[in-house]
Amino acid sequence: MEAYCLKCREKREMVNPTAIWMKNGKPATEGTCPVSGGKMFKIGMTPAHDSLPKPA
């Protein structure tokens, strides 16, 4: 999955993507940049969110 790296300030392919729910209840995916090791983040629903329970 391609996402924006906060360190490189470029879009790159994400390593170890993890589906999460943000505090406001919206789905997102976070992972690691393969180049800089920085945090990557992408907002939006993915198939991985289907198996996660939505927070109350």
Secondary structure by P-SEA (a helix, b strand, c coil): cbbbbccccccccccbbbbbbccccccbbbbbbcccccbbbbbccccccccccccc
